[in-house]
Amino acid sequence: MAAPKHTPNNPTDRPRTYASPEHVPAPWRNDRPAAIKSRQPTGQKLGYQGPDQGFALKIAESMRESIVVQPGESADDAIRGAIAIALRRASKYGRAPVVHDLTVAFGIWGWMLLDPPSDLVARRKELFTGLGDAAHHYSELRTLVDMVPESTMLMTPDQVRTGMPGSWRALTGA
């Protein structure tokens, strides 16, 4: 940085320059005992990995008022199941969850319909009851997510909206 003209300047002073530090640390290595050395593992009941998955919780809470539950159903159960489905969809695209992932997840199970078919409500009660208690129903949650067909995961919210409620079985794999 230049000094003002009125600052005394000794013409014999050498200007400052960059100098490397005396100690250069070793480069980072992935050598921790539990580190995954290859690709993320895949398989039954392992879930679907993706970035910033916690954001789905915020999106789902903002949609809570739109969820239509029938007697014997819980909005917490619906949210927990839809979040898991939405995270699978988001991971297919290699990105964090967005509102469209949750719109598809809630949509295929008819959680936004004012008058869903009775057979859909009965199936929802079978699959979603208790999912809000995360610690005790992981296996049921994974079963719910894994049953949704790949083709549904690639649909847009408009395609899901067009297919509901008539083709809910094809959309959910139930």
N, C-alpha and C positions, 0 to 999 in steps of 0.2 A: 504494500500500500504506500502510495506516495506521501511524503511528509509535506506540511505547509512550508512555504518559502521562508517564513520568519523563524522556523525551527533551526537551531544551530546544527550543522551537519559537518562531521569530520570527514574530509575527503579520503582519509586513509582507512576508515572503517569499511570492512567488507560487508556487503549485503547478506542478509540471512538467506539460506537455501534449504531445501529439503534434505534431511539425513535419515537413513533407515534406522529403526530401533536396533539396539544391540542384540536383543533376543527376538527371534521370529518363531512363533509357536508352530507346532506340527499341524498339518492339515487334518480336518475332521474325518473320522472313519466310522463307518457303521459297524462297530465291533462290540456292541452291547450284547449280553448273553441272550436276551429275548428278542433281539431285532430280527425282522423278517428280511431275509437276504434275496428273496425272489419276489414274484408277484403276490398280491394279496390272496390268501387262500379262498377257494370257493367250494361250495358243497352244501349239502342239506343242513339246515338250521344254523348256518354261519352268517346269514344276513347279507346286506348289500352295502358296500362301503362307498362313501362319497364325501366331498368337502362340506364343511359348515352345516352338518345335519341338524344341529340344534335350532337353526332358524325355522325349521318346520313347526316347532312348538309355538313360536310367536305368531306365525301365519295361522295355525289352527285355532289359537285362542281368539284371533280377530274374526274368525268365521263361526265361532260358537253360536252366535245369535241366529245364524241361518240354518242350523241343524234342527231338523224336525224329528223329535223322538216320539214313539208310540208308547202306550202304557207298558211297563215292564222293561223299558230300554233306558239306557243312561247315555248322556252326552259325553261323559268321560270315556266310556267304552268305545263310542263311535270315534272320538278324536284319537284315541290310542291306536285303534285299528287303521284308521285312515292315514295317520302319520307314517306308520310302517309301510303301507302300500305306496304312499307318496315318496318316501325315501328310496324305495326300490325303483320307482319311475325316474326320479332325479339321477340316480346312479347310472341308469342306462345311458343318459346323456352326458355323464361325467361332470356334473355340475351340482351346485347347492340347490336345495329345494326352492321352488317358487310357488306362487299361489295356484298356478295351473295344475301342478302335481296334486295338490290337495283337492282342487275342484274335481279332477278326474277320480281321485280316491273316494271322496264323498259321493260323487255322482254315480259311480257304478253300483254302489250299495243303496242308492235311493235316499240318502240322508237329507237331501234338499227337497224332496217331493212332499207336497202337502198331503197327498192321499196315495201312499205306495200300495202295491198289491199285497194282499194278505199272506201269500206264500213267500214273498220277499221278506216281509216283517218276521215271519216265523223262522226263516233261514238266518236272518240277522241275529235274532235272539239266540239261536244255537251257537253261532260263531263268535259273536261279539260280547256276550255276557261275561263279565268279570275281567275283560282285557284292561280296564282302567287301573287294576291292581297289578302294576308292572312286575313286581317281584315274583308273583306266583303263577303267571300265565304266559311265560315266554314261549313255551312249546306250542300252545294254541295260537299265539300271535304269528309265529313262523309258519304254521300250517295255513292260516288265513292268507298271508302274503304270498306264499308259494303256490296257492291254488289259482291266483289270478293269471290268465294267459299272457304270454309275451305280446301278442297282438293288441291286447287292451292297453298295455303299458306304452305303446307307441301311438295311441289315439290322441286326438286333440279333445279339449273339453266340449267343443261343439259336436264332434262325432259321438261322444258319450251321451250328451244331452239328446241328440237325435235318436239314439238307440234305446233310451229309457222311456217308459218302464218295460216295454214289450220284450226286450232281449236281455234282461238282467242276468239270466243264467249263462248266456254266452259271454257276456262282459266279465263276469266274476269267476267263471269256471266252476260254479257251485251246482 
